Amino acid sequence: MNLDFFEVLKNRRSIRKYQDKTVEKDKLHRILEAARLSPSAMNRQPYQLLVVSSKALLTKVVSACNQRWEAPIMIVMVSSPKEAWVREDGEEFWKTDAAIAMNQLSLAAFAEGLGTCWIAAFKENDVKEILSVDSASRIPFLSPLGYPAEYKGPITNRKMMESLVRYV
């Protein structure tokens, strides 16, 4: 797929239903590359992306979520707060860095004809145990990845520019 960037922004939606279809390795690689290329504070990239595709592990991870997900892949963002940059006032950037990477991954997935959905409603400790993630790491969000089994159309429910932007 070769989409205009603003068409990607206008049309990427959270997908909750997926086809039972394998994601091609070259597409998956490009999507993960988009996350790898994302900016992060002081270029620390304090995260790893776990690509869960084994049906047994997917079933276990989904059991820790507050919704049933049936996608061929689950991307699990694992952040390392101790590796992240911390501003002198104590502001930590591990969540921001992870969010930027996941957003780029989501946009790239849409451009490749795939769907994603940010999942924040899950039991973090359960997912950490299932995937053997160390206790010092955090999992801020997950996302299914696969071919959409639904079409939602362009985004329509966003605030008007005038309510979001202020020129000073």
N, C-alpha and C positions, 0 to 999 in steps of 0.2 A: 504494500500500500504506500502511496506517496501522497500524503496529505499536507496541505498548508498548515503551518503551525497554529494559526488562529482558529482554523476549523477543528483542529484537535482540541484546543481549549474550550471551544463552544460546544463540542459534542461528546466529550468524555463524560461518562456517567458511572455511578456505582452500579455494578452488575451483581445481581443476587442469584441468577440462574445460569447454569453453564451446560454446554453440550458435553457429551461423553466422547470427547475427541482429544487425542494427544497433541500437545504443543510441540512444534518442531524445534529441534535443538538450536538451529541457527536463529530463530526468532527469540527463543529464550535467552540466548547469548547476547543478542542486541539489546534486549530489555534490561538484562543485568548490567550491561556495559553503560547504559544510560544512568543507572544508579551509581556506578563506579565513577563516572565523570562528573557527578554533582559536586557543587561547592560545599565546603564545610569550614567551620571556624578554624583558622590557622592551618587549614588543610590536614587536619588530624584524621578525618574519616573514622571516627570511633564506633564503628558498627561492622556487623557481618550480616549477610543475607543468607538465611537457611532456606534451601529449596527442598520442600518436602513433596515427594511424588509417590512414595510407596503407599499403597492402599491401606496397609496396616497402620502406618504412622499417621496418615491423613485422618483415618477414623478416630484415632486417639486424640489428635490435636483438635478436631472438630468437636469432640465430646467436651472439651474445655471451653468452648465458645457458647455464647448465649443464643446462637442461631445455627440451624443446620446448613452446612455448606457442602455442595457437591461439585467440586472443580477438580481437574486433574492435578493441580499444583496448589500448594499453599506456600506463600513467601512469608517467612518469619523474620522480622527485623530484630536483631539482637544488638543492643547498644552497650558500650562499655564506658560508664561515667568516668572511671579513673583515667581513661585515655583521652577524654574530651578536654577541650580548652575551657578554662574557667576565667572569666573576666575578673578584674581586681575587686569589683564590688560583690563577688560571689556568684554572679549569674553563670549558670552552667549551660553549655550548648549541645549536650548529647542528644536531647530531644529534637532540637532544631535541626541539627545535622542529619539525624535519622529521617525527619519529616521531609527535608529537601530531597534526600535520596529516594524515598518512597514516592514522592510526588513525580519525580522524573521517571521513575520506573512505571508509574501508572500512565503517564502521558505517552511514553514509548510503547507500552502495551496496547493502548488504544490505536496508535499509529500503525501497529502491526496487525490490527484486526482482532485483538484480544480484549478481554475485560478484566477489571480488578474491582475491589471494594475494600476500603480501609475498615479494618475491624479493630475496635477499641474495647468491645464488650466480650471479655474472655477472662479466664482465671490464669493470671500470669504464672503463679507458682506451679500450677498443673502443667502448663506448656513447658516451662523450664525443666520440670522433672521428666516429662515425656521425651524431650529432645536432649537431655543431659547438658543443659546450659548451666554454667557455673553461677553460684549464688550472688556474686558481685555484679553480674551483668543484669541488664533490664530488657524487657521485651515491651516496647511502647505500643506496637501494633502489628497486625498480620494482614495479609491480603490473599484471597483466592486469586488464581490466575488461570484463565482458560478462554475458550471460544464462547461468546455470549449465546444464550438461548432465549434472549429477550432483547427488544429494541426499545429504547426510551425516548429517542429524539433529542434535539438540542436542549441545553440547559435553559430554563425559563424563570426560575425562582431565585434570582439574585437581586440584591439591592441595586438601586440606581447609582450611577457614577457620582452624582452630586451628594449623595449621603455617605459615600466612602472616601472621597478625595477632598482635601482642603488645600488650597494654594496659599502659602504664607510668605 
